[in-house]
Amino acid sequence: MPQATLVGLCGSLRADSFNRKLMQDAARRFEAAHGGRFVEGDLRLPLFDADLEAQGMPEAVTELADRVRSADAVLIACPEYNKAPPGVMKNALDWLSRGKGWPMEGKPVALVSATAGRAGGERTQYILRLMLVPHRAQVLTHPEVLVGQAKEHFDAEGRLATESYAQRLDELLARLHDAVSAAA
Ligand SMILES: Cc1cc2nc3c(=O)[nH]c(=O)nc-3n(C[C@H](O)[C@H](O)[C@H](O)COP(=O)(O)O)c2cc1C
């Protein structure tokens, strides 16, 4: 099959985000092992407001939806805020449900998370799975990549430094690649 395009969505907006590091390291690993291309979707969107929507879809939303629609697979890196995904992610998913069709429909989706807490975002991933149900995506179930106590597991370049997590991530990415190949 031709090289896959992977779109990454990160639920943290902060510059030094561990979830963005995890997403970018996953992108590097995917490209090294399977080739392909990575693009990031920008989740800096206005808050969903039906009055705003009635004036026309914001450009940033159209751009995000187009990136997701034209990708072969989706990688979501999502923090855990108060035992759930942050509003940034919910807002993006709500906007993505409002344009033409369902941009994630049928696409393989891999979830990863990094948190300060020890559980690594297990609760955020579980809730995110439910939030993705309306989007008709094919969300991979395993292996779960849950990087708890995140600051201990990245090196100075922002790469995953703990071998057991890196192996899990590689396995998840291999399954994502297999799912893209099966759909082609
Ligand atoms: C509002 C808020 C709520 C948080 N709630 C949780 C939580 O429920 N569980 C957890 O493990 N960490 C929690 N944290 C800590 C985050 O895991 C930590 O800030 C993490 O680095 C955020 O991801 P990022 O580095 O990608 O921005 C919370 C942080 C914030 C700002």
The ligand as a Gaussian input file, in Angstrom:
#p B3LYP/6-31G(d) Opt

LIG

0 1
 C       -6.864000      20.796000      35.662000
 C       -5.921000      19.627000      35.842000
 C       -6.413000      18.422000      36.321000
 C       -5.551000      17.320000      36.440000
 N       -6.075000      16.105000      36.828000
 C       -5.276000      14.992000      36.777000
 C       -5.832000      13.692000      36.973000
 O       -7.023000      13.509000      37.191000
 N       -4.992000      12.625000      36.916000
 C       -3.641000      12.774000      36.664000
 O       -2.915000      11.771000      36.613000
 N       -3.105000      13.996000      36.477000
 C       -3.889000      15.105000      36.521000
 N       -3.353000      16.351000      36.269000
 C       -1.894000      16.484000      36.037000
 C       -1.556000      16.179000      34.586000
 O       -1.430000      14.774000      34.426000
 C       -0.235000      16.847000      34.211000
 O       -0.342000      18.252000      34.384000
 C        0.193000      16.518000      32.800000
 O        1.531000      16.928000      32.625000
 C       -0.723000      17.197000      31.773000
 O       -0.403000      16.770000      30.478000
 P        0.578000      17.614000      29.513000
 O        1.973000      17.494000      30.118000
 O        0.488000      16.929000      28.217000
 O        0.114000      19.040000      29.497000
 C       -4.175000      17.459000      36.150000
 C       -3.696000      18.695000      35.672000
 C       -4.545000      19.768000      35.525000
 C       -4.007000      21.069000      34.954000

